[in-house]
Amino acid sequence: MVLYHNTHSRARKKRKYGAGGKPVDTTIGVVKKRKFGVKGGNEKLKLFACKTVNTLLGGKYVKCEVVTVKENPSNKDFVRRNVITKGAVVLAKGPDGKELNIRVTSRPGQDGVLNGVVV
């Protein structure tokens, strides 16, 4: 019995411009950013490493130093590797030295910034 692939079910072949980019595993470290050109002539700023997170404390936005990743619902292995994505909970030191749990609200691999809220 010979099985043939049904090549007529797709509307068209795959195209290179529809492939997307490689994923960015944002880690904790010295700030490292890079601009990438995307479809339509736009640019994305990818954040490869960062050591501070912008968060709202007492009505003011402050930078808190990231210590480690405590939880990451997108992949449990990211906690071990300290990879930061949207929705990850990071342990950070506030300006007064107090430790805070902060949930990341930005998309660091596409926005180029690390924003979060206190959990």
C-alpha positions, 0 to 999 in steps of 0.5 A: 500500500502506498500513501501519498501526501495530500499536497492540495489541501494547503492554500499555498506553500510555506514562505520564508517571511512567514517563518518568524524569528528565533525565540529570545531567552531573556536572562539575568545579567548586564543589559543586552539589547538588539534591534531586528527588522520585521515585516512592513519595515518596522523594528522590534527591540529584543532584550537578551539580558537585563538586571532591573525591572520597572515596577510601580511602588507607592505611586512611583515607578522604580527600578528593582534589581532582579535576583532570580526567577521564582516561577514561570508558567510558560515552561518549568525549565525556565526557572532553573535557567533563569529565563524571563518571559511575560507572566514570570514571577521574579524575586527582586530587591526594592530600593529600600532593600526589601525583597519583592515578588514581581510578575512580568507584564511586558514581553521582553523578547519583543518589547525590549523592556522589563516591566512588572507589578508586585504580586 
